[in-house]
Amino acid sequence: MTTAYSRPSLLLVEDDAVLGPLIAELLEPDYRITLAANGRDGLHLALTQTWDAMVIDRGLPVMDGIALIAALRSKGVSTPILILTALGATDEKVRGLDAGANDYMTKPFDAGELAARLRALTRTFTSAAAPVIIGDWELDMASRSVRSVYGPLVSLTAKEAELLGALATEPGRVFTREELLSEHFQAADQPGVIDTYVHHLRRKIAKSVVRTVHGVGYQIGDAP
């Protein structure tokens, strides 16, 4: 039996006051739905919570769907995204997919096809990568969470997960702040932002999860 807790989480960003609740009702048996009515609220929810999938409209108020998806991808959010829109021209589909969407459907749509496409997206996504082992911890990049046998599941932000995952790609290697900054942060950010995110990781997980190499940078584990 599928329970509310076991259902995947889905963020639906749709501004139509009639269609939004209708889509949520159609998908509710299989997903835990959160509905946002504009791009700004959708961006906030997407960055502050963990989702198994997102359905995003194109013509959103405040921030349109293309800008929202591009912003999420630029911040390292890799959650599967399906665009659901009335814009069905080929060049519009190309724009949406190039912005970072995984799939594209046009309105009016068939509810069964929408559900099947979401199943395909989440099925592909959840089987794509094994957890990253970091000492006694397991980092799941898909759900942006860390689990240990000694404690509860810890949720990370997209950028925290990205930074921890980067450090874990080569245990023992010392990454300089400049390397991490250029590969995983915005050009306008300062090197001190790395220190801030390391502090957040240590506070959420453990002080020993990331080791400081004074005058150089950070590493996972000890130097070889």
Secondary structure by P-SEA (a helix, b strand, c coil): ccccccbbbbbbbbccaaaaaaaaaaaccccbbbbbccaaaaaaaaacccccbbbbbcccccccaaaaaaaaaaaccccbbbbbcccccaaaaaaaaaacccccccccccaaaaaaaaaaaaaaaaacccccccccbbbcccccbbbbccccbbbbcaaaaaaaaaaaccccccccaaaaaacccccccccaaaaaaaaaaaaacccccccccccccccccccc
